[in-house]
């Protein structure tokens, strides 16, 4: 039997494989003011919420953002940001991606 939580120096750590998978599909989300994220996207009321999100700081593409549908490229730079909650009025587009090509957990 494996422990679900361990404590080191008074800090508790939870096993990654014990965490529930986030709701929603992985999508590239383009927001106004040039913000582009990838994460588990779900519309919740007047907001688009991304969980396990990464900011796509550098696309690393030669033919546009659509090249990232099949996963990040060697020149793509991603920054972990956790959860992003943006108003729907800031949403420019949602781009479906190949789910197995993006590793976000």
C-alpha positions as CSV (number, residue, x, y, z in Angstrom):
1,X,0.0,0.0,0.0
2,X,1.4,3.4,-1.1
3,X,0.8,6.5,1.0
4,X,-1.3,9.2,-0.7
5,X,0.4,12.0,1.3
6,X,3.9,12.3,2.6
7,X,5.3,15.0,4.9
8,X,8.8,16.4,4.6
9,X,10.0,19.3,6.8
10,X,6.4,19.9,7.9
11,X,5.1,20.3,4.3
12,X,2.6,17.8,3.0
13,X,3.0,16.4,-0.6
14,X,0.2,14.6,-2.5
15,X,0.9,11.8,-5.0
16,X,0.4,13.1,-8.5
17,X,-1.4,9.9,-9.6
18,X,-4.0,10.4,-6.8
19,X,-5.2,13.7,-8.1
20,X,-8.4,13.7,-10.1
21,X,-8.1,14.6,-13.8
22,X,-9.3,18.1,-14.6
23,X,-12.6,18.7,-16.3
24,X,-12.7,19.7,-19.9
25,X,-10.6,19.1,-23.0
26,X,-7.1,20.4,-23.5
27,X,-7.4,23.5,-25.8
28,X,-5.3,26.4,-26.9
29,X,-7.1,29.6,-25.7
30,X,-6.4,32.9,-27.3
31,X,-7.4,35.9,-25.2
32,X,-7.3,39.6,-26.0
33,X,-4.1,41.6,-25.4
34,X,-2.1,38.8,-26.9
35,X,-2.3,36.2,-24.2
36,X,-2.2,32.6,-25.4
37,X,-2.6,29.6,-23.1
38,X,-3.0,25.8,-23.3
39,X,-4.9,23.9,-20.6
40,X,-8.0,22.0,-19.7
41,X,-10.6,24.5,-20.8
42,X,-14.2,24.7,-19.6
43,X,-16.8,27.5,-19.8
44,X,-18.1,28.3,-16.3
45,X,-20.8,30.9,-16.3
46,X,-19.3,34.1,-17.8
47,X,-15.7,32.8,-17.6
48,X,-13.4,30.4,-19.5
49,X,-11.4,28.5,-16.9
50,X,-8.2,26.7,-17.7
51,X,-6.7,24.2,-15.3
52,X,-3.1,22.9,-15.4
53,X,-2.6,25.8,-17.7
54,X,0.6,26.9,-19.4
55,X,1.2,30.3,-21.1
56,X,2.5,29.8,-24.6
57,X,5.2,32.5,-24.4
58,X,6.9,31.6,-27.7
59,X,5.0,29.6,-30.3
60,X,8.1,28.3,-32.1
61,X,6.2,27.9,-35.3
62,X,6.8,29.0,-38.9
63,X,3.2,28.7,-40.1
64,X,1.2,30.1,-37.2
65,X,-0.5,28.9,-34.0
66,X,-2.3,26.1,-35.8
67,X,0.9,24.1,-35.9
68,X,0.6,23.5,-32.2
69,X,-2.5,21.4,-32.6
70,X,-0.3,18.4,-32.7
71,X,1.7,19.4,-29.6
72,X,4.5,21.8,-28.8
73,X,7.4,22.1,-31.2
74,X,11.1,22.2,-30.3
75,X,11.0,26.0,-30.3
76,X,7.8,26.3,-28.2
77,X,8.3,27.9,-24.8
78,X,5.7,27.2,-22.1
79,X,5.4,28.7,-18.6
80,X,3.3,27.0,-15.9
81,X,0.6,29.3,-14.6
82,X,-1.8,26.9,-12.8
83,X,-5.4,28.0,-13.1
84,X,-6.5,30.9,-15.4
85,X,-9.9,32.4,-15.2
86,X,-10.7,34.9,-17.9
87,X,-14.0,36.6,-18.7
88,X,-15.7,35.4,-21.9
89,X,-15.6,38.9,-23.3
90,X,-11.8,38.5,-23.4
91,X,-12.0,35.2,-25.4
92,X,-10.8,35.5,-29.0
93,X,-10.7,31.8,-29.9
94,X,-10.6,28.2,-28.6
95,X,-8.5,25.8,-30.7
96,X,-9.0,22.0,-30.3
97,X,-5.8,20.0,-30.0
98,X,-4.8,16.4,-30.2
99,X,-5.3,15.4,-26.5
100,X,-2.6,12.8,-26.4
101,X,0.1,15.2,-27.8
102,X,-0.1,17.7,-25.0
103,X,1.2,16.6,-21.5
104,X,-0.2,19.1,-18.9
105,X,-0.3,17.1,-15.6
